[in-house]
């Protein structure tokens, strides 16, 4: 099953802002992932798209990915 999710300009701006913040937060920490702006932006866009899909399917979602103080928690509950 394919699902098409369109990211609004507002959602894209949020993803950009959060990607910059997480990149800044992790820029000096070694990790097992590519720590650059593009990877952080793709991650935030994926979290936004996943949340939008779940909401469109009628589920209530808590978007923990949007709270930088809860980065070690699940992304979506």
PQR file with spaces between the fields and no chain letter, atoms N, CA, C, O and H, PARSE charges and radii, in Angstrom:
ATOM       1  N    UNK     1       0.844   -1.170    0.000 -0.4000 1.5000
ATOM       2  CA   UNK     1       0.000    0.000    0.000 -0.0000 2.0000
ATOM       3  C    UNK     1       0.898    1.245    0.000  0.5500 1.7000
ATOM       4  O    UNK     1       1.797    1.371    0.832 -0.5500 1.4000
ATOM       5  N    UNK     2       0.651    2.135   -0.916 -0.4000 1.5000
ATOM       6  CA   UNK     2       1.393    3.386   -0.978 -0.0000 2.0000
ATOM       7  C    UNK     2       0.535    4.500   -0.389  0.5500 1.7000
ATOM       8  O    UNK     2      -0.671    4.573   -0.627 -0.5500 1.4000
ATOM       9  H    UNK     2      -0.078    2.033   -1.592  0.4000 1.0000
ATOM      10  N    UNK     3       1.170    5.342    0.365 -0.4000 1.5000
ATOM      11  CA   UNK     3       0.503    6.511    0.934 -0.0000 2.0000
ATOM      12  C    UNK     3       1.319    7.731    0.539  0.5500 1.7000
ATOM      13  O    UNK     3       2.533    7.772    0.736 -0.5500 1.4000
ATOM      14  H    UNK     3       2.150    5.283    0.558  0.4000 1.0000
ATOM      15  N    UNK     4       0.647    8.707   -0.012 -0.4000 1.5000
ATOM      16  CA   UNK     4       1.318    9.947   -0.398 -0.0000 2.0000
ATOM      17  C    UNK     4       1.054   10.985    0.687  0.5500 1.7000
ATOM      18  O    UNK     4      -0.092   11.234    1.061 -0.5500 1.4000
ATOM      19  H    UNK     4      -0.340    8.673   -0.172  0.4000 1.0000
ATOM      20  N    UNK     5       2.114   11.576    1.174 -0.4000 1.5000
ATOM      21  CA   UNK     5       2.012   12.611    2.200 -0.0000 2.0000
ATOM      22  C    UNK     5       2.631   13.876    1.634  0.5500 1.7000
ATOM      23  O    UNK     5       3.787   13.879    1.211 -0.5500 1.4000
ATOM      24  H    UNK     5       3.045   11.374    0.870  0.4000 1.0000
ATOM      25  N    UNK     6       1.864   14.938    1.630 -0.4000 1.5000
ATOM      26  CA   UNK     6       2.399   16.225    1.190 -0.0000 2.0000
ATOM      27  C    UNK     6       2.766   17.060    2.409  0.5500 1.7000
ATOM      28  O    UNK     6       1.967   17.248    3.326 -0.5500 1.4000
ATOM      29  H    UNK     6       0.924   14.935    1.974  0.4000 1.0000
ATOM      30  N    UNK     7       3.983   17.547    2.390 -0.4000 1.5000
ATOM      31  CA   UNK     7       4.487   18.386    3.471 -0.0000 2.0000
ATOM      32  C    UNK     7       4.169   19.838    3.125  0.5500 1.7000
ATOM      33  O    UNK     7       4.543   20.328    2.059 -0.5500 1.4000
ATOM      34  H    UNK     7       4.633   17.395    1.645  0.4000 1.0000
ATOM      35  N    UNK     8       3.482   20.512    4.027 -0.4000 1.5000
ATOM      36  CA   UNK     8       3.132   21.914    3.791 -0.0000 2.0000
ATOM      37  C    UNK     8       4.368   22.797    3.989  0.5500 1.7000
ATOM      38  O    UNK     8       5.342   22.368    4.608 -0.5500 1.4000
ATOM      39  H    UNK     8       3.179   20.114    4.893  0.4000 1.0000
ATOM      40  N    UNK     9       4.332   24.020    3.471 -0.4000 1.5000
ATOM      41  CA   UNK     9       5.447   24.941    3.712 -0.0000 2.0000
ATOM      42  C    UNK     9       5.694   25.171    5.209  0.5500 1.7000
ATOM      43  O    UNK     9       6.841   25.314    5.632 -0.5500 1.4000
ATOM      44  H    UNK     9       3.540   24.368    2.969  0.4000 1.0000
ATOM      45  N    UNK    10       4.638   25.207    5.997 -0.4000 1.5000
ATOM      46  CA   UNK    10       4.788   25.391    7.444 -0.0000 2.0000
ATOM      47  C    UNK    10       5.483   24.180    8.066  0.5500 1.7000
ATOM      48  O    UNK    10       6.362   24.334    8.914 -0.5500 1.4000
ATOM      49  H    UNK    10       3.706   25.091    5.653  0.4000 1.0000
ATOM      50  N    UNK    11       5.094   22.987    7.648 -0.4000 1.5000
ATOM      51  CA   UNK    11       5.735   21.774    8.154 -0.0000 2.0000
ATOM      52  C    UNK    11       7.195   21.713    7.717  0.5500 1.7000
ATOM      53  O    UNK    11       8.055   21.303    8.497 -0.5500 1.4000
ATOM      54  H    UNK    11       4.380   22.862    6.959  0.4000 1.0000
ATOM      55  N    UNK    12       7.483   22.110    6.494 -0.4000 1.5000
ATOM      56  CA   UNK    12       8.860   22.096    6.009 -0.0000 2.0000
ATOM      57  C    UNK    12       9.719   23.083    6.800  0.5500 1.7000
ATOM      58  O    UNK    12      10.862   22.782    7.142 -0.5500 1.4000
ATOM      59  H    UNK    12       6.784   22.443    5.860  0.4000 1.0000
ATOM      60  N    UNK    13       9.166   24.255    7.087 -0.4000 1.5000
ATOM      61  CA   UNK    13       9.896   25.248    7.875 -0.0000 2.0000
ATOM      62  C    UNK    13      10.175   24.714    9.283  0.5500 1.7000
ATOM      63  O    UNK    13      11.254   24.940    9.832 -0.5500 1.4000
ATOM      64  H    UNK    13       8.237   24.499    6.809  0.4000 1.0000
ATOM      65  N    UNK    14       9.209   24.013    9.860 -0.4000 1.5000
ATOM      66  CA   UNK    14       9.409   23.405   11.178 -0.0000 2.0000
ATOM      67  C    UNK    14      10.520   22.360   11.104  0.5500 1.7000
ATOM      68  O    UNK    14      11.392   22.319   11.972 -0.5500 1.4000
ATOM      69  H    UNK    14       8.333   23.830    9.414  0.4000 1.0000
ATOM      70  N    UNK    15      10.492   21.525   10.085 -0.4000 1.5000
ATOM      71  CA   UNK    15      11.528   20.500    9.915 -0.0000 2.0000
ATOM      72  C    UNK    15      12.901   21.151    9.777  0.5500 1.7000
ATOM      73  O    UNK    15      13.871   20.679   10.370 -0.5500 1.4000
ATOM      74  H    UNK    15       9.783   21.558    9.380  0.4000 1.0000
ATOM      75  N    UNK    16      12.990   22.214    9.010 -0.4000 1.5000
ATOM      76  CA   UNK    16      14.275   22.914    8.848 -0.0000 2.0000
ATOM      77  C    UNK    16      14.775   23.468   10.180  0.5500 1.7000
ATOM      78  O    UNK    16      15.951   23.328   10.519 -0.5500 1.4000
ATOM      79  H    UNK    16      12.202   22.597    8.528  0.4000 1.0000
ATOM      80  N    UNK    17      13.881   24.093   10.925 -0.4000 1.5000
ATOM      81  CA   UNK    17      14.261   24.679   12.216 -0.0000 2.0000
ATOM      82  C    UNK    17      14.733   23.598   13.187  0.5500 1.7000
ATOM      83  O    UNK    17      15.767   23.751   13.837 -0.5500 1.4000
ATOM      84  H    UNK    17      12.926   24.207   10.650  0.4000 1.0000
ATOM      85  N    UNK    18      13.972   22.503   13.285 -0.4000 1.5000
ATOM      86  CA   UNK    18      14.346   21.425   14.191 -0.0000 2.0000
ATOM      87  C    UNK    18      15.619   20.720   13.734  0.5500 1.7000
ATOM      88  O    UNK    18      16.426   20.307   14.566 -0.5500 1.4000
ATOM      89  H    UNK    18      13.132   22.379   12.757  0.4000 1.0000
ATOM      90  N    UNK    19      15.808   20.578   12.431 -0.4000 1.5000
ATOM      91  CA   UNK    19      17.025   19.951   11.908 -0.0000 2.0000
ATOM      92  C    UNK    19      18.250   20.784   12.280  0.5500 1.7000
ATOM      93  O    UNK    19      19.277   20.235   12.678 -0.5500 1.4000
ATOM      94  H    UNK    19      15.152   20.913   11.755  0.4000 1.0000
ATOM      95  N    UNK    20      18.145   22.078   12.154 -0.4000 1.5000
ATOM      96  CA   UNK    20      19.267   22.954   12.539 -0.0000 2.0000
ATOM      97  C    UNK    20      19.560   22.826   14.026  0.5500 1.7000
ATOM      98  O    UNK    20      20.720   22.790   14.435 -0.5500 1.4000
ATOM      99  H    UNK    20      17.311   22.524   11.831  0.4000 1.0000
ATOM     100  N    UNK    21      18.508   22.759   14.832 -0.4000 1.5000
ATOM     101  CA   UNK    21      18.688   22.654   16.282 -0.0000 2.0000
ATOM     102  C    UNK    21      19.319   21.324   16.676  0.5500 1.7000
ATOM     103  O    UNK    21      20.210   21.287   17.525 -0.5500 1.4000
ATOM     104  H    UNK    21      17.566   22.788   14.500  0.4000 1.0000
ATOM     105  N    UNK    22      18.864   20.233   16.066 -0.4000 1.5000
ATOM     106  CA   UNK    22      19.449   18.935   16.420 -0.0000 2.0000
ATOM     107  C    UNK    22      20.864   18.799   15.869  0.5500 1.7000
ATOM     108  O    UNK    22      21.719   18.187   16.509 -0.5500 1.4000
ATOM     109  H    UNK    22      18.140   20.262   15.376  0.4000 1.0000
ATOM     110  N    UNK    23      21.118   19.353   14.705 -0.4000 1.5000
ATOM     111  CA   UNK    23      22.483   19.345   14.171 -0.0000 2.0000
ATOM     112  C    UNK    23      23.413   20.088   15.126  0.5500 1.7000
ATOM     113  O    UNK    23      24.507   19.609   15.426 -0.5500 1.4000
ATOM     114  H    UNK    23      20.424   19.850   14.185  0.4000 1.0000
ATOM     115  N    UNK    24      22.987   21.246   15.599 -0.4000 1.5000
ATOM     116  CA   UNK    24      23.799   22.023   16.530 -0.0000 2.0000
ATOM     117  C    UNK    24      24.017   21.252   17.835  0.5500 1.7000
ATOM     118  O    UNK    24      25.107   21.280   18.407 -0.5500 1.4000
ATOM     119  H    UNK    24      22.099   21.635   15.355  0.4000 1.0000
ATOM     120  N    UNK    25      22.983   20.574   18.291 -0.4000 1.5000
ATOM     121  CA   UNK    25      23.066   19.818   19.533 -0.0000 2.0000
ATOM     122  C    UNK    25      24.057   18.662   19.436  0.5500 1.7000
ATOM     123  O    UNK    25      24.787   18.387   20.388 -0.5500 1.4000
ATOM     124  H    UNK    25      22.098   20.551   17.826  0.4000 1.0000
ATOM     125  N    UNK    26      24.084   17.986   18.288 -0.4000 1.5000
ATOM     126  CA   UNK    26      24.913   16.793   18.132 -0.0000 2.0000
ATOM     127  C    UNK    26      26.203   17.008   17.343  0.5500 1.7000
ATOM     128  O    UNK    26      26.922   16.044   17.083 -0.5500 1.4000
ATOM     129  H    UNK    26      23.490   18.210   17.515  0.4000 1.0000
ATOM     130  N    UNK    27      26.515   18.251   16.953 -0.4000 1.5000
ATOM     131  CA   UNK    27      27.647   18.491   16.054 -0.0000 2.0000
ATOM     132  C    UNK    27      28.987   18.021   16.606  0.5500 1.7000
ATOM     133  O    UNK    27      29.877   17.666   15.832 -0.5500 1.4000
ATOM     134  H    UNK    27      25.930   19.034   17.164  0.4000 1.0000
ATOM     135  N    UNK    28      29.148   18.013   17.909 -0.4000 1.5000
ATOM     136  CA   UNK    28      30.424   17.599   18.487 -0.0000 2.0000
ATOM     137  C    UNK    28      30.345   16.252   19.196  0.5500 1.7000
ATOM     138  O    UNK    28      31.242   15.895   19.961 -0.5500 1.4000
ATOM     139  H    UNK    28      28.425   18.301   18.537  0.4000 1.0000
ATOM     140  N    UNK    29      29.279   15.509   18.945 -0.4000 1.5000
ATOM     141  CA   UNK    29      29.128   14.197   19.580 -0.0000 2.0000
ATOM     142  C    UNK    29      29.287   13.104   18.523  0.5500 1.7000
ATOM     143  O    UNK    29      28.620   13.136   17.489 -0.5500 1.4000
ATOM     144  H    UNK    29      28.551   15.798   18.325  0.4000 1.0000
ATOM     145  N    UNK    30      30.170   12.140   18.782 -0.4000 1.5000
ATOM     146  CA   UNK    30      30.295   11.043   17.832 -0.0000 2.0000
ATOM     147  C    UNK    30      29.018   10.190   17.862  0.5500 1.7000
ATOM     148  O    UNK    30      28.375   10.058   18.904 -0.5500 1.4000
ATOM     149  H    UNK    30      30.712   12.115   19.622  0.4000 1.0000
ATOM     150  N    UNK    31      28.667    9.626   16.728 -0.4000 1.5000
ATOM     151  CA   UNK    31      27.474    8.793   16.664 -0.0000 2.0000
ATOM     152  C    UNK    31      27.579    7.788   15.538  0.5500 1.7000
ATOM     153  O    UNK    31      28.556    7.763   14.789 -0.5500 1.4000
ATOM     154  H    UNK    31      29.188    9.733   15.882  0.4000 1.0000
ATOM     155  N    UNK    32      26.569    6.972   15.435 -0.4000 1.5000
ATOM     156  CA   UNK    32      26.542    5.932   14.412 -0.0000 2.0000
ATOM     157  C    UNK    32      25.651    6.343   13.247  0.5500 1.7000
ATOM     158  O    UNK    32      25.006    5.493   12.634 -0.5500 1.4000
ATOM     159  H    UNK    32      25.776    6.993   16.044  0.4000 1.0000
ATOM     160  N    UNK    33      25.609    7.591   12.943 -0.4000 1.5000
ATOM     161  CA   UNK    33      24.763    8.115   11.874 -0.0000 2.0000
ATOM     162  C    UNK    33      25.505    9.270   11.213  0.5500 1.7000
ATOM     163  O    UNK    33      26.471    9.804   11.757 -0.5500 1.4000
ATOM     164  H    UNK    33      26.133    8.282   13.441  0.4000 1.0000
ATOM     165  N    UNK    34      25.035    9.639   10.040 -0.4000 1.5000
ATOM     166  CA   UNK    34      25.620   10.780    9.346 -0.0000 2.0000
ATOM     167  C    UNK    34      25.089   12.054    9.994  0.5500 1.7000
ATOM     168  O    UNK    34      23.899   12.358    9.913 -0.5500 1.4000
ATOM     169  H    UNK    34      24.249    9.206    9.598  0.4000 1.0000
ATOM     170  N    UNK    35      25.980   12.786   10.631 -0.4000 1.5000
ATOM     171  CA   UNK    35      25.571   13.980   11.368 -0.0000 2.0000
ATOM     172  C    UNK    35      25.784   15.218   10.496  0.5500 1.7000
ATOM     173  O    UNK    35      26.766   15.945   10.646 -0.5500 1.4000
ATOM     174  H    UNK    35      26.947   12.539   10.697  0.4000 1.0000
ATOM     175  N    UNK    36      24.830   15.437    9.577 -0.4000 1.5000
ATOM     176  CA   UNK    36      24.891   16.649    8.762 -0.0000 2.0000
ATOM     177  C    UNK    36      23.474   17.207    8.602  0.5500 1.7000
ATOM     178  O    UNK    36      22.498   16.559    8.981 -0.5500 1.4000
ATOM     179  H    UNK    36      24.032   14.846    9.456  0.4000 1.0000
ATOM     180  N    UNK    37      23.373   18.387    8.051 -0.4000 1.5000
ATOM     181  CA   UNK    37      22.078   19.053    7.939 -0.0000 2.0000
ATOM     182  C    UNK    37      21.082   18.207    7.153  0.5500 1.7000
ATOM     183  O    UNK    37      19.919   18.102    7.543 -0.5500 1.4000
ATOM     184  H    UNK    37      24.166   18.913    7.743  0.4000 1.0000
ATOM     185  N    UNK    38      21.523   17.608    6.058 -0.4000 1.5000
ATOM     186  CA   UNK    38      20.629   16.838    5.219 -0.0000 2.0000
ATOM     187  C    UNK    38      20.033   15.637    5.965  0.5500 1.7000
ATOM     188  O    UNK    38      18.839   15.363    5.846 -0.5500 1.4000
ATOM     189  H    UNK    38      22.468   17.694    5.742  0.4000 1.0000
ATOM     190  N    UNK    39      20.853   14.930    6.724 -0.4000 1.5000
ATOM     191  CA   UNK    39      20.332   13.761    7.438 -0.0000 2.0000
ATOM     192  C    UNK    39      19.358   14.173    8.537  0.5500 1.7000
ATOM     193  O    UNK    39      18.359   13.491    8.767 -0.5500 1.4000
ATOM     194  H    UNK    39      21.823   15.152    6.821  0.4000 1.0000
ATOM     195  N    UNK    40      19.636   15.267    9.206 -0.4000 1.5000
ATOM     196  CA   UNK    40      18.711   15.751   10.238 -0.0000 2.0000
ATOM     197  C    UNK    40      17.403   16.229    9.601  0.5500 1.7000
ATOM     198  O    UNK    40      16.327   15.989   10.148 -0.5500 1.4000
ATOM     199  H    UNK    40      20.448   15.821    9.019  0.4000 1.0000
ATOM     200  N    UNK    41      17.486   16.894    8.466 -0.4000 1.5000
ATOM     201  CA   UNK    41      16.279   17.369    7.787 -0.0000 2.0000
ATOM     202  C    UNK    41      15.433   16.193    7.293  0.5500 1.7000
ATOM     203  O    UNK    41      14.214   16.194    7.463 -0.5500 1.4000
ATOM     204  H    UNK    41      18.360   17.089    8.022  0.4000 1.0000
ATOM     205  N    UNK    42      16.072   15.193    6.684 -0.4000 1.5000
ATOM     206  CA   UNK    42      15.320   14.010    6.230 -0.0000 2.0000
ATOM     207  C    UNK    42      14.630   13.321    7.395  0.5500 1.7000
ATOM     208  O    UNK    42      13.487   12.880    7.273 -0.5500 1.4000
ATOM     209  H    UNK    42      17.063   15.192    6.546  0.4000 1.0000
ATOM     210  N    UNK    43      15.320   13.229    8.519 -0.4000 1.5000
ATOM     211  CA   UNK    43      14.732   12.601    9.700 -0.0000 2.0000
ATOM     212  C    UNK    43      13.503   13.350   10.185  0.5500 1.7000
ATOM     213  O    UNK    43      12.475   12.739   10.480 -0.5500 1.4000
ATOM     214  H    UNK    43      16.249   13.588    8.617  0.4000 1.0000
ATOM     215  N    UNK    44      13.605   14.672   10.268 -0.4000 1.5000
ATOM     216  CA   UNK    44      12.465   15.471   10.737 -0.0000 2.0000
ATOM     217  C    UNK    44      11.314   15.415    9.738  0.5500 1.7000
ATOM     218  O    UNK    44      10.153   15.342   10.141 -0.5500 1.4000
ATOM     219  H    UNK    44      14.440   15.168   10.028  0.4000 1.0000
ATOM     220  N    UNK    45      11.615   15.446    8.451 -0.4000 1.5000
ATOM     221  CA   UNK    45      10.544   15.322    7.447 -0.0000 2.0000
ATOM     222  C    UNK    45       9.864   13.962    7.551  0.5500 1.7000
ATOM     223  O    UNK    45       8.647   13.866    7.392 -0.5500 1.4000
ATOM     224  H    UNK    45      12.558   15.505    8.123  0.4000 1.0000
ATOM     225  N    UNK    46      10.636   12.912    7.815 -0.4000 1.5000
ATOM     226  CA   UNK    46      10.061   11.583    7.992 -0.0000 2.0000
ATOM     227  C    UNK    46       9.162   11.508    9.213  0.5500 1.7000
ATOM     228  O    UNK    46       8.099   10.889    9.171 -0.5500 1.4000
ATOM     229  H    UNK    46      11.625   12.990    7.943  0.4000 1.0000
ATOM     230  N    UNK    47       9.584   12.133   10.293 -0.4000 1.5000
ATOM     231  CA   UNK    47       8.762   12.151   11.509 -0.0000 2.0000
ATOM     232  C    UNK    47       7.463   12.921   11.282  0.5500 1.7000
ATOM     233  O    UNK    47       6.400   12.510   11.747 -0.5500 1.4000
ATOM     234  H    UNK    47      10.448   12.636   10.328  0.4000 1.0000
ATOM     235  N    UNK    48       7.557   14.027   10.572 -0.4000 1.5000
ATOM     236  CA   UNK    48       6.360   14.815   10.255 -0.0000 2.0000
ATOM     237  C    UNK    48       5.425   14.008    9.359  0.5500 1.7000
ATOM     238  O    UNK    48       4.218   13.969    9.594 -0.5500 1.4000
ATOM     239  H    UNK    48       8.420   14.361   10.194  0.4000 1.0000
ATOM     240  N    UNK    49       5.979   13.365    8.337 -0.4000 1.5000
ATOM     241  CA   UNK    49       5.156   12.565    7.412 -0.0000 2.0000
ATOM     242  C    UNK    49       4.503   11.394    8.133  0.5500 1.7000
ATOM     243  O    UNK    49       3.330   11.104    7.902 -0.5500 1.4000
ATOM     244  H    UNK    49       6.960   13.396    8.146  0.4000 1.0000
ATOM     245  N    UNK    50       5.249   10.717    9.004 -0.4000 1.5000
ATOM     246  CA   UNK    50       4.686    9.594    9.747 -0.0000 2.0000
ATOM     247  C    UNK    50       3.552   10.062   10.655  0.5500 1.7000
ATOM     248  O    UNK    50       2.506    9.419   10.736 -0.5500 1.4000
ATOM     249  H    UNK    50       6.203   10.953    9.191  0.4000 1.0000
ATOM     250  N    UNK    51       3.764   11.171   11.329 -0.4000 1.5000
ATOM     251  CA   UNK    51       2.722   11.720   12.195 -0.0000 2.0000
ATOM     252  C    UNK    51       1.490   12.082   11.381  0.5500 1.7000
ATOM     253  O    UNK    51       0.367   11.763   11.772 -0.5500 1.4000
ATOM     254  H    UNK    51       4.614   11.694   11.263  0.4000 1.0000
ATOM     255  N    UNK    52       1.695   12.746   10.254 -0.4000 1.5000
ATOM     256  CA   UNK    52       0.567   13.153    9.407 -0.0000 2.0000
ATOM     257  C    UNK    52      -0.212   11.929    8.926  0.5500 1.7000
ATOM     258  O    UNK    52      -1.443   11.950    8.894 -0.5500 1.4000
ATOM     259  H    UNK    52       2.607   13.005    9.936  0.4000 1.0000
ATOM     260  N    UNK    53       0.487   10.881    8.558 -0.4000 1.5000
ATOM     261  CA   UNK    53      -0.169    9.654    8.102 -0.0000 2.0000
ATOM     262  C    UNK    53      -1.015    9.045    9.215  0.5500 1.7000
ATOM     263  O    UNK    53      -2.165    8.668    8.988 -0.5500 1.4000
ATOM     264  H    UNK    53       1.487   10.863    8.584  0.4000 1.0000
ATOM     265  N    UNK    54      -0.452    8.948   10.413 -0.4000 1.5000
ATOM     266  CA   UNK    54      -1.203    8.388   11.538 -0.0000 2.0000
ATOM     267  C    UNK    54      -2.427    9.227   11.876  0.5500 1.7000
ATOM     268  O    UNK    54      -3.498    8.687   12.151 -0.5500 1.4000
ATOM     269  H    UNK    54       0.482    9.254   10.598  0.4000 1.0000
ATOM     270  N    UNK    55      -2.269   10.543   11.855 -0.4000 1.5000
ATOM     271  CA   UNK    55      -3.405   11.441   12.119 -0.0000 2.0000
ATOM     272  C    UNK    55      -4.468   11.267   11.039  0.5500 1.7000
ATOM     273  O    UNK    55      -5.658   11.205   11.346 -0.5500 1.4000
ATOM     274  H    UNK    55      -1.398   10.982   11.631  0.4000 1.0000
ATOM     275  N    UNK    56      -4.049   11.189    9.778 -0.4000 1.5000
ATOM     276  CA   UNK    56      -4.995   10.986    8.676 -0.0000 2.0000
ATOM     277  C    UNK    56      -5.746    9.665    8.806  0.5500 1.7000
ATOM     278  O    UNK    56      -6.871    9.535    8.323 -0.5500 1.4000
ATOM     279  H    UNK    56      -3.082   11.240    9.528  0.4000 1.0000
ATOM     280  N    UNK    57      -5.118    8.680    9.463 -0.4000 1.5000
ATOM     281  CA   UNK    57      -5.766    7.388    9.683 -0.0000 2.0000
ATOM     282  C    UNK    57      -6.651    7.393   10.932  0.5500 1.7000
ATOM     283  O    UNK    57      -7.249    6.377   11.286 -0.5500 1.4000
ATOM     284  H    UNK    57      -4.204    8.786    9.855  0.4000 1.0000
ATOM     285  N    UNK    58      -6.723    8.550   11.592 -0.4000 1.5000
ATOM     286  CA   UNK    58      -7.623    8.705   12.730 -0.0000 2.0000
ATOM     287  C    UNK    58      -7.005    8.467   14.089  0.5500 1.7000
ATOM     288  O    UNK    58      -7.726    8.328   15.077 -0.5500 1.4000
ATOM     289  H    UNK    58      -6.237    9.375   11.304  0.4000 1.0000
ATOM     290  N    UNK    59      -5.694    8.419   14.161 -0.4000 1.5000
ATOM     291  CA   UNK    59      -5.030    8.170   15.444 -0.0000 2.0000
ATOM     292  C    UNK    59      -4.633    9.478   16.108  0.5500 1.7000
ATOM     293  O    UNK    59      -4.309   10.460   15.440 -0.5500 1.4000
ATOM     294  H    UNK    59      -5.108    8.532   13.359  0.4000 1.0000
ATOM     295  N    UNK    60      -4.663    9.472   17.427 -0.4000 1.5000
ATOM     296  CA   UNK    60      -4.151   10.600   18.201 -0.0000 2.0000
ATOM     297  C    UNK    60      -2.662   10.386   18.400  0.5500 1.7000
ATOM     298  O    UNK    60      -2.236    9.287   18.754 -0.5500 1.4000
ATOM     299  H    UNK    60      -4.927    8.675   17.969  0.4000 1.0000
ATOM     300  N    UNK    61      -1.872   11.411   18.181 -0.4000 1.5000
ATOM     301  CA   UNK    61      -0.419   11.279   18.285 -0.0000 2.0000
ATOM     302  C    UNK    61       0.152   12.368   19.174  0.5500 1.7000
ATOM     303  O    UNK    61      -0.251   13.530   19.116 -0.5500 1.4000
ATOM     304  H    UNK    61      -2.218   12.304   17.894  0.4000 1.0000
ATOM     305  N    UNK    62       1.104   11.952   19.999 -0.4000 1.5000
ATOM     306  CA   UNK    62       1.910   12.907   20.736 -0.0000 2.0000
ATOM     307  C    UNK    62       3.247   12.979   20.017  0.5500 1.7000
ATOM     308  O    UNK    62       3.954   11.976   19.913 -0.5500 1.4000
ATOM     309  H    UNK    62       1.431   11.008   20.046  0.4000 1.0000
ATOM     310  N    UNK    63       3.596   14.150   19.525 -0.4000 1.5000
ATOM     311  CA   UNK    63       4.794   14.308   18.693 -0.0000 2.0000
ATOM     312  C    UNK    63       6.009   14.632   19.557  0.5500 1.7000
ATOM     313  O    UNK    63       6.404   15.790   19.688 -0.5500 1.4000
ATOM     314  H    UNK    63       3.022   14.965   19.609  0.4000 1.0000
ATOM     315  N    UNK    64       6.584   13.609   20.134 -0.4000 1.5000
ATOM     316  CA   UNK    64       7.752   13.801   20.984 -0.0000 2.0000
ATOM     317  C    UNK    64       8.964   14.261   20.183  0.5500 1.7000
ATOM     318  O    UNK    64       9.872   14.875   20.743 -0.5500 1.4000
ATOM     319  H    UNK    64       6.264   12.667   20.028  0.4000 1.0000
ATOM     320  N    UNK    65       8.995   13.974   18.881 -0.4000 1.5000
ATOM     321  CA   UNK    65      10.108   14.388   18.029 -0.0000 2.0000
ATOM     322  C    UNK    65      10.251   15.909   17.963  0.5500 1.7000
ATOM     323  O    UNK    65      11.315   16.419   17.612 -0.5500 1.4000
ATOM     324  H    UNK    65       8.258   13.475   18.427  0.4000 1.0000
ATOM     325  N    UNK    66       9.196   16.624   18.297 -0.4000 1.5000
ATOM     326  CA   UNK    66       9.234   18.084   18.234 -0.0000 2.0000
ATOM     327  C    UNK    66       9.799   18.708   19.516  0.5500 1.7000
ATOM     328  O    UNK    66      10.023   19.918   19.572 -0.5500 1.4000
ATOM     329  H    UNK    66       8.331   16.210   18.582  0.4000 1.0000
ATOM     330  N    UNK    67      10.029   17.885   20.542 -0.4000 1.5000
ATOM     331  CA   UNK    67      10.510   18.366   21.839 -0.0000 2.0000
ATOM     332  C    UNK    67      11.971   17.963   22.006  0.5500 1.7000
ATOM     333  O    UNK    67      12.265   16.797   22.269 -0.5500 1.4000
ATOM     334  H    UNK    67       9.847   16.903   20.497  0.4000 1.0000
ATOM     335  N    UNK    68      12.876   18.905   21.858 -0.4000 1.5000
ATOM     336  CA   UNK    68      14.302   18.600   21.912 -0.0000 2.0000
ATOM     337  C    UNK    68      14.758   18.120   23.285  0.5500 1.7000
ATOM     338  O    UNK    68      15.853   17.571   23.411 -0.5500 1.4000
ATOM     339  H    UNK    68      12.637   19.853   21.645  0.4000 1.0000
ATOM     340  N    UNK    69      13.941   18.317   24.308 -0.4000 1.5000
ATOM     341  CA   UNK    69      14.307   17.817   25.635 -0.0000 2.0000
ATOM     342  C    UNK    69      13.949   16.343   25.793  0.5500 1.7000
ATOM     343  O    UNK    69      14.281   15.737   26.811 -0.5500 1.4000
ATOM     344  H    UNK    69      13.052   18.763   24.205  0.4000 1.0000
ATOM     345  N    UNK    70      13.271   15.751   24.791 -0.4000 1.5000
ATOM     346  CA   UNK    70      12.839   14.352   24.889 -0.0000 2.0000
ATOM     347  C    UNK    70      13.403   13.504   23.739  0.5500 1.7000
ATOM     348  O    UNK    70      12.756   12.557   23.292 -0.5500 1.4000
ATOM     349  H    UNK    70      13.002   16.244   23.963  0.4000 1.0000
ATOM     350  N    UNK    71      14.595   13.843   23.267 -0.4000 1.5000
ATOM     351  CA   UNK    71      15.172   13.150   22.124 -0.0000 2.0000
ATOM     352  C    UNK    71      15.449   11.678   22.389  0.5500 1.7000
ATOM     353  O    UNK    71      15.511   10.892   21.444 -0.5500 1.4000
ATOM     354  H    UNK    71      15.120   14.613   23.631  0.4000 1.0000
ATOM     355  N    UNK    72      15.617   11.288   23.633 -0.4000 1.5000
ATOM     356  CA   UNK    72      15.886    9.877   23.919 -0.0000 2.0000
ATOM     357  C    UNK    72      14.601    9.063   24.044  0.5500 1.7000
ATOM     358  O    UNK    72      14.657    7.840   24.174 -0.5500 1.4000
ATOM     359  H    UNK    72      15.567   11.927   24.401  0.4000 1.0000
ATOM     360  N    UNK    73      13.449    9.725   24.006 -0.4000 1.5000
ATOM     361  CA   UNK    73      12.157    9.035   24.057 -0.0000 2.0000
ATOM     362  C    UNK    73      11.758    8.575   22.659  0.5500 1.7000
ATOM     363  O    UNK    73      12.435    8.885   21.679 -0.5500 1.4000
ATOM     364  H    UNK    73      13.404   10.718   23.900  0.4000 1.0000
ATOM     365  N    UNK    74      10.671    7.845   22.573 -0.4000 1.5000
ATOM     366  CA   UNK    74      10.118    7.469   21.270 -0.0000 2.0000
ATOM     367  C    UNK    74       9.777    8.743   20.495  0.5500 1.7000
ATOM     368  O    UNK    74       9.511    9.781   21.101 -0.5500 1.4000
ATOM     369  H    UNK    74      10.121    7.592   23.369  0.4000 1.0000
ATOM     370  N    UNK    75       9.781    8.674   19.168 -0.4000 1.5000
ATOM     371  CA   UNK    75       9.469    9.855   18.363 -0.0000 2.0000
ATOM     372  C    UNK    75       7.990   10.191   18.405  0.5500 1.7000
ATOM     373  O    UNK    75       7.613   11.362   18.461 -0.5500 1.4000
ATOM     374  H    UNK    75       9.997    7.831   18.676  0.4000 1.0000
ATOM     375  N    UNK    76       7.150    9.162   18.379 -0.4000 1.5000
ATOM     376  CA   UNK    76       5.698    9.343   18.334 -0.0000 2.0000
ATOM     377  C    UNK    76       5.061    8.367   19.314  0.5500 1.7000
ATOM     378  O    UNK    76       5.422    7.190   19.348 -0.5500 1.4000
ATOM     379  H    UNK    76       7.456    8.211   18.334  0.4000 1.0000
ATOM     380  N    UNK    77       4.118    8.853   20.105 -0.4000 1.5000
ATOM     381  CA   UNK    77       3.328    7.967   20.969 -0.0000 2.0000
ATOM     382  C    UNK    77       1.881    8.099   20.577  0.5500 1.7000
ATOM     383  O    UNK    77       1.020    7.446   21.166 -0.5500 1.4000
ATOM     384  H    UNK    77       3.825    9.809   20.076  0.4000 1.0000
